Amino acid sequence: MRPGERRHLFFLGVGDSVAGRGVPRHLISTRLEHGTRKGYRLAVTETTNKVSQDIFRKLGFFERVWGSYLSHRFARRAVFASIAE
């Protein structure tokens, strides 16, 4: 894979007022289509909850690596412990 052929999708969120309307799926699909037109061949993402994991799976993504925020340590402290799995 050459530089410029892969993209990293992250930090997707929508407000409660549009929850359940398919907005995240539409946004991701649009970005993927745009990337394909621009020559990107691969897309990767990081997800932090079951809802976003389900959305990305439905769009053809699959799990390659799994990690837990609870197990991540910095200076022996669980710095992401407040993030729900």
HELIX and SHEET records of a PDB file:
HELIX    1   1 ASP A   16  VAL A   18  5                                   3    
HELIX    2   2 VAL A   23  ARG A   37  1                                  15    
HELIX    3   3 LYS A   50  LYS A   58  1                                   9    
SHEET    1   A 2 ARG A   6  LEU A   9  0                                        
SHEET    2   A 2 LEU A  42  THR A  45  1                                        
END                                                                             
